[in-house]
Amino acid sequence: MPTPKQTRFTAYDFTEEEMKSASVLNPLQKMFIQTQVANIAQQVLNLDAADRKELADFEIQRAYLKGQMEVLEHLLELSAAMELNIQEEQADASNSFVVTQQSLNLYTRNEE
């Protein structure tokens, strides 16, 4: 279980395994986040500013929506990067096992 950090904001210290587990999104979570990004993008496209006063409100709303999109996209990117990292680790472990097994076979043959 992650341990709380003493900061002004809520934050936790994660072990490497906890970080892997927490950052990889399942397929349903990915679909949900992607749908949220699409909905927000549609809102950005629907924004309209007819005059100068509305232009300021338009820019504020646009920046707010773009910030939401960036946070959600960051979560998707973090998940994808961690998935790739895990796959590489598994491939390295698998290759290590093959090399170890081959070394063991050579060692056994040499003793015969």
N, CA, C and O of each residue as an XYZ file, in Angstrom:
448
protein
N       0.848     -1.171      0.000
C       0.000      0.000      0.000
C       0.896      1.237      0.000
O       1.803      1.345      0.826
N       0.646      2.177     -0.928
C       1.456      3.395     -0.961
C       1.406      4.133      0.373
O       0.381      4.141      1.055
N       2.521      4.747      0.731
C       2.585      5.483      1.994
C       2.371      6.975      1.734
O       2.920      7.529      0.782
N       1.566      7.623      2.587
C       1.312      9.057      2.405
C       2.585      9.877      2.583
O       3.434      9.545      3.411
N       2.713     10.937      1.812
C       3.815     11.887      1.937
C       3.294     13.093      2.708
O       2.116     13.439      2.614
N       4.147     13.708      3.442
C       3.778     14.911      4.174
C       4.031     16.123      3.278
O       5.129     16.680      3.271
N       3.026     16.518      2.537
C       3.118     17.688      1.675
C       1.822     18.477      1.782
O       0.869     18.050      2.433
N       1.804     19.614      1.146
C       0.613     20.447      1.132
C      -0.517     19.768      0.367
O      -1.692     19.973      0.673
N      -0.168     18.978     -0.604
C      -1.134     18.276     -1.439
C      -1.098     16.791     -1.099
O      -0.113     16.294     -0.553
N      -2.162     16.099     -1.419
C      -2.197     14.662     -1.169
C      -1.275     13.974     -2.168
O      -1.461     14.094     -3.378
N      -0.293     13.263     -1.663
C       0.671     12.546     -2.503
C       1.130     11.303     -1.758
O       1.023     11.223     -0.535
N       1.639     10.337     -2.506
C       2.050      9.063     -1.928
C       3.383      8.630     -2.508
O       3.720      8.974     -3.641
N       4.139      7.873     -1.723
C       5.339      7.206     -2.215
C       4.933      5.803     -2.648
O       4.312      5.065     -1.882
N       5.282      5.442     -3.862
C       4.948      4.135     -4.409
C       6.209      3.295     -4.577
O       7.272      3.812     -4.922
N       6.078      2.001     -4.330
C       7.150      1.093     -4.707
C       7.092      0.952     -6.227
O       6.130      1.389     -6.858
N       8.105      0.352     -6.802
C       8.118      0.167     -8.253
C       6.931     -0.682     -8.700
O       6.289     -0.374     -9.705
N       6.641     -1.736     -7.968
C       5.505     -2.606     -8.321
C       4.172     -1.878     -8.180
O       3.277     -2.050     -9.008
N       4.038     -1.065     -7.132
C       2.804     -0.295     -6.953
C       2.623      0.708     -8.087
O       1.509      0.923     -8.565
N       3.731      1.321     -8.515
C       3.674      2.284     -9.616
C       3.227      1.593    -10.899
O       2.406      2.134    -11.640
N       3.753      0.417    -11.162
C       3.347     -0.326    -12.361
C       1.869     -0.646    -12.309
O       1.138     -0.425    -13.275
N       1.439     -1.164    -11.183
C       0.043     -1.565    -11.028
C      -0.900     -0.369    -11.129
O      -1.963     -0.468    -11.741
N      -0.522      0.745    -10.541
C      -1.390      1.920    -10.508
C      -1.460      2.649    -11.849
O      -2.487      3.248    -12.168
N      -0.398      2.610    -12.626
C      -0.358      3.431    -13.834
C      -0.874      2.734    -15.084
O      -1.177      3.405    -16.072
N      -0.984      1.416    -15.072
C      -1.478      0.711    -16.254
C      -3.000      0.665    -16.196
O      -3.584      0.092    -15.277
N      -3.626      1.276    -17.188
C      -5.082      1.321    -17.254
C      -5.615      0.064    -17.932
O      -4.993     -0.475    -18.847
N      -6.770     -0.392    -17.470
C      -7.394     -1.530    -18.145
C      -8.118     -1.018    -19.396
O      -8.324      0.188    -19.532
N      -8.503     -1.910    -20.305
C      -9.125     -1.466    -21.562
C     -10.371     -0.598    -21.360
O     -10.569      0.364    -22.101
N     -11.203     -0.914    -20.384
C     -12.409     -0.123    -20.147
C     -12.058      1.286    -19.669
O     -12.696      2.256    -20.079
N     -11.052      1.402    -18.806
C     -10.615      2.720    -18.346
C     -10.067      3.546    -19.512
O     -10.327      4.745    -19.604
N      -9.307      2.898    -20.402
C      -8.775      3.601    -21.572
C      -9.905      4.113    -22.454
O      -9.872      5.256    -22.910
N     -10.907      3.268    -22.696
C     -12.039      3.686    -23.525
C     -12.781      4.851    -22.885
O     -13.191      5.786    -23.573
N     -12.952      4.794    -21.569
C     -13.643      5.871    -20.862
C     -12.872      7.181    -21.003
O     -13.458      8.218    -21.315
N     -11.569      7.135    -20.774
C     -10.750      8.353    -20.864
C     -10.732      8.881    -22.296
O     -10.829     10.089    -22.510
N     -10.608      7.985    -23.280
C     -10.611      8.420    -24.677
C     -11.944      9.076    -25.043
O     -11.978     10.041    -25.806
N     -13.038      8.550    -24.496
C     -14.350      9.148    -24.735
C     -14.430     10.527    -24.100
O     -14.993     11.448    -24.692
N     -13.879     10.681    -22.909
C     -13.858     11.994    -22.265
C     -13.058     12.984    -23.100
O     -13.478     14.129    -23.269
N     -11.915     12.561    -23.624
C     -11.094     13.438    -24.476
C     -11.897     13.847    -25.713
O     -11.888     15.016    -26.099
N     -12.579     12.902    -26.325
C     -13.375     13.209    -27.519
C     -14.503     14.181    -27.193
O     -14.765     15.104    -27.964
N     -15.168     13.985    -26.070
C     -16.254     14.895    -25.674
C     -15.729     16.309    -25.419
O     -16.359     17.291    -25.810
N     -14.585     16.401    -24.769
C     -13.997     17.715    -24.492
C     -13.555     18.381    -25.794
O     -13.741     19.584    -25.974
N     -12.971     17.600    -26.696
C     -12.545     18.149    -27.987
C     -13.754     18.700    -28.747
O     -13.663     19.744    -29.392
N     -14.865     18.007    -28.670
C     -16.086     18.492    -29.322
C     -16.547     19.804    -28.693
O     -17.003     20.707    -29.395
N     -16.430     19.909    -27.373
C     -16.789     21.163    -26.696
C     -15.903     22.311    -27.171
O     -16.380     23.427    -27.377
N     -14.607     22.031    -27.344
C     -13.684     23.061    -27.832
C     -14.114     23.519    -29.220
O     -14.121     24.716    -29.507
N     -14.469     22.578    -30.076
C     -14.898     22.929    -31.436
C     -16.196     23.724    -31.437
O     -16.421     24.539    -32.332
N     -17.047     23.499    -30.450
C     -18.338     24.180    -30.384
C     -18.274     25.569    -29.755
O     -19.260     26.305    -29.778
N     -17.119     25.933    -29.192
C     -16.999     27.262    -28.593
C     -17.149     28.331    -29.661
O     -16.733     28.157    -30.806
N     -17.758     29.449    -29.259
C     -17.976     30.537    -30.206
C     -17.802     31.873    -29.492
O     -18.183     32.021    -28.331
N     -17.233     32.827    -30.185
C     -17.063     34.170    -29.631
C     -17.512     35.179    -30.686
O     -16.879     35.323    -31.732
N     -18.609     35.872    -30.397
C     -19.161     36.819    -31.363
C     -18.576     38.226    -31.214
O     -18.493     38.966    -32.195
N     -18.176     38.597    -30.011
C     -17.618     39.937    -29.819
C     -16.413     39.874    -28.880
O     -16.026     38.796    -28.428
N     -15.818     41.049    -28.589
C     -14.598     41.086    -27.772
C     -14.801     40.532    -26.365
O     -13.944     39.801    -25.868
N     -15.906     40.861    -25.717
C     -16.150     40.365    -24.361
C     -16.254     38.840    -24.384
O     -15.696     38.154    -23.527
N     -16.960     38.335    -25.353
C     -17.093     36.889    -25.474
C     -15.752     36.236    -25.834
O     -15.510     35.078    -25.495
N     -14.900     36.975    -26.509
C     -13.590     36.437    -26.884
C     -12.768     36.096    -25.648
O     -12.102     35.061    -25.609
N     -12.813     36.964    -24.634
C     -12.075     36.686    -23.397
C     -12.638     35.443    -22.711
O     -11.879     34.579    -22.272
N     -13.963     35.350    -22.616
C     -14.592     34.168    -22.021
C     -14.272     32.919    -22.838
O     -14.037     31.845    -22.285
N     -14.268     33.077    -24.157
C     -13.944     31.981    -25.069
C     -12.547     31.436    -24.777
O     -12.352     30.226    -24.666
N     -11.571     32.351    -24.652
C     -10.187     31.934    -24.408
C     -10.032     31.255    -23.052
O      -9.287     30.283    -22.924
N     -10.731     31.763    -22.040
C     -10.681     31.142    -20.710
C     -11.261     29.734    -20.764
O     -10.662     28.794    -20.242
N     -12.419     29.587    -21.389
C     -13.069     28.276    -21.486
C     -12.226     27.314    -22.329
O     -12.081     26.138    -21.994
N     -11.678     27.835    -23.420
C     -10.835     27.000    -24.296
C      -9.606     26.492    -23.539
O      -9.253     25.318    -23.644
N      -8.960     27.367    -22.785
C      -7.775     26.968    -22.012
C      -8.146     25.927    -20.956
O      -7.401     24.971    -20.739
N      -9.281     26.108    -20.308
C      -9.748     25.160    -19.297
C      -9.977     23.774    -19.920
O      -9.528     22.762    -19.382
N     -10.671     23.744    -21.044
C     -10.958     22.465    -21.702
C      -9.677     21.805    -22.219
O      -9.509     20.591    -22.097
N      -8.788     22.593    -22.787
C      -7.521     22.035    -23.285
C      -6.693     21.470    -22.133
O      -6.030     20.445    -22.293
N      -6.726     22.127    -20.977
C      -6.033     21.607    -19.802
C      -6.590     20.259    -19.385
O      -5.836     19.349    -19.040
N      -7.911     20.129    -19.417
C      -8.531     18.835    -19.092
C      -8.069     17.765    -20.078
O      -7.724     16.653    -19.678
N      -8.065     18.101    -21.353
C      -7.628     17.138    -22.368
C      -6.183     16.707    -22.143
O      -5.857     15.526    -22.262
N      -5.329     17.653    -21.821
C      -3.911     17.345    -21.632
C      -3.695     16.410    -20.448
O      -2.857     15.511    -20.517
N      -4.439     16.608    -19.364
C      -4.314     15.725    -18.201
C      -4.752     14.311    -18.572
O      -4.067     13.340    -18.248
N      -5.887     14.196    -19.247
C      -6.379     12.875    -19.638
C      -5.432     12.193    -20.621
O      -5.172     10.995    -20.504
N      -4.916     12.947    -21.586
C      -3.975     12.378    -22.544
C      -2.682     11.955    -21.853
O      -2.071     10.955    -22.232
N      -2.268     12.711    -20.845
C      -1.077     12.346    -20.076
C      -1.280     10.985    -19.387
O      -0.372     10.154    -19.374
N      -2.456     10.764    -18.825
C      -2.742      9.473    -18.179
C      -2.669      8.327    -19.198
O      -2.132      7.261    -18.896
N      -3.205      8.546    -20.389
C      -3.138      7.517    -21.430
C      -1.692      7.261    -21.854
O      -1.297      6.111    -22.045
N      -0.910      8.317    -22.000
C       0.493      8.175    -22.388
C       1.308      7.481    -21.297
O       2.166      6.649    -21.592
N       1.040      7.821    -20.055
C       1.723      7.180    -18.926
C       1.430      5.683    -18.904
O       2.329      4.867    -18.698
N       0.181      5.336    -19.114
C      -0.206      3.927    -19.138
C       0.492      3.188    -20.285
O       1.025      2.095    -20.092
N       0.484      3.789    -21.472
C       1.122      3.158    -22.631
C       2.619      2.980    -22.404
O       3.178      1.940    -22.751
N       3.265      3.974    -21.831
C       4.705      3.881    -21.563
C       4.996      2.785    -20.543
O       5.961      2.037    -20.698
N       4.175      2.684    -19.507
C       4.398      1.652    -18.493
C       4.139      0.263    -19.071
O       4.859     -0.682    -18.747
N       3.119      0.126    -19.922
C       2.860     -1.160    -20.575
C       4.064     -1.588    -21.401
O       4.468     -2.750    -21.360
N       4.634     -0.654    -22.148
C       5.820     -0.948    -22.961
C       6.991     -1.347    -22.068
O       7.717     -2.291    -22.377
N       7.171     -0.634    -20.974
C       8.234     -0.932    -20.024
C       8.082     -2.344    -19.471
O       9.058     -3.088    -19.383
N       6.869     -2.711    -19.101
C       6.599     -4.049    -18.554
C       6.875     -5.112    -19.609
O       7.476     -6.143    -19.308
N       6.438     -4.865    -20.850
C       6.685     -5.822    -21.931
C       8.175     -6.017    -22.167
O       8.630     -7.140    -22.381
N       8.939     -4.926    -22.128
C      10.386     -5.018    -22.314
C      11.031     -5.802    -21.171
O      11.927     -6.616    -21.398
N      10.574     -5.555    -19.949
C      11.099     -6.295    -18.800
C      10.801     -7.784    -18.926
O      11.655     -8.620    -18.630
N       9.592     -8.113    -19.365
C       9.220     -9.511    -19.533
C      10.038    -10.166    -20.634
O      10.444    -11.322    -20.512
N      10.280     -9.420    -21.717
C      11.097     -9.952    -22.808
C      12.530    -10.179    -22.334
O      13.141    -11.196    -22.659
N      13.063     -9.229    -21.564
C      14.416     -9.380    -21.032
C      14.498    -10.577    -20.093
O      15.467    -11.335    -20.135
N      13.493    -10.749    -19.251
C      13.472    -11.877    -18.322
C      13.376    -13.187    -19.086
O      14.023    -14.170    -18.724
N      12.574    -13.205    -20.138
C      12.425    -14.410    -20.954
C      13.738    -14.742    -21.653
O      14.154    -15.900    -21.690
N      14.390    -13.714    -22.209
C      15.682    -13.921    -22.870
C      16.728    -14.386    -21.875
O      17.557    -15.235    -22.201
N      16.701    -13.850    -20.683
C      17.640    -14.248    -19.637
C      17.440    -15.706    -19.281
O      18.408    -16.439    -19.078
N      16.179    -16.134    -19.204
C      15.887    -17.528    -18.900
C      16.415    -18.442    -19.996
O      16.980    -19.495    -19.700
N      16.242    -18.058    -21.250
C      16.715    -18.867    -22.376
C      18.231    -18.973    -22.327
O      18.780    -20.063    -22.493
N      18.918    -17.853    -22.101
C      20.377    -17.866    -22.034
C      20.834    -18.736    -20.870
O      21.769    -19.522    -21.019
N      20.190    -18.606    -19.719
C      20.547    -19.410    -18.551
C      20.326    -20.891    -18.838
O      21.160    -21.727    -18.493
N      19.196    -21.212    -19.472
C      18.888    -22.598    -19.808
C      19.922    -23.145    -20.794
O      20.357    -24.288    -20.657
N      20.315    -22.350    -21.775
C      21.318    -22.787    -22.747
C      22.663    -22.996    -22.055
O      23.365    -23.964    -22.346
N      23.022    -22.107    -21.154
C      24.273    -22.239    -20.414
C      24.258    -23.504    -19.573
O      25.262    -24.213    -19.496
N      23.134    -23.788    -18.946
C      22.989    -24.989    -18.135
C      23.132    -26.236    -18.999
O      23.777    -27.202    -18.594
N      22.537    -26.219    -20.179
C      22.645    -27.356    -21.099
C      24.091    -27.575    -21.523
O      24.558    -28.713    -21.580
N      24.808    -26.481    -21.824
C      26.217    -26.602    -22.213
C      27.040    -27.154    -21.055
O      27.897    -28.016    -21.256
N      26.789    -26.672    -19.867
C      27.515    -27.098    -18.672
C      27.256    -28.598    -18.431
O      28.183    -29.345    -18.114
N      26.017    -29.026    -18.581
C      25.665    -30.426    -18.364
C      26.357    -31.310    -19.399
O      26.851    -32.383    -19.054
N      26.403    -30.881    -20.655
C      27.031    -31.658    -21.721
C      28.529    -31.787    -21.475
O      29.119    -32.842    -21.706
N      29.142    -30.689    -20.996
C      30.580    -30.719    -20.738
C      30.943    -31.679    -19.607
O      32.038    -32.240    -19.604
N      30.046    -31.872    -18.656
C      30.324    -32.777    -17.545
C      30.159    -34.239    -17.956
O      30.716    -35.129    -17.314
N      29.403    -34.490    -19.016
C      29.184    -35.877    -19.457
C      30.399    -36.346    -20.151
O      30.446    -37.487    -20.610
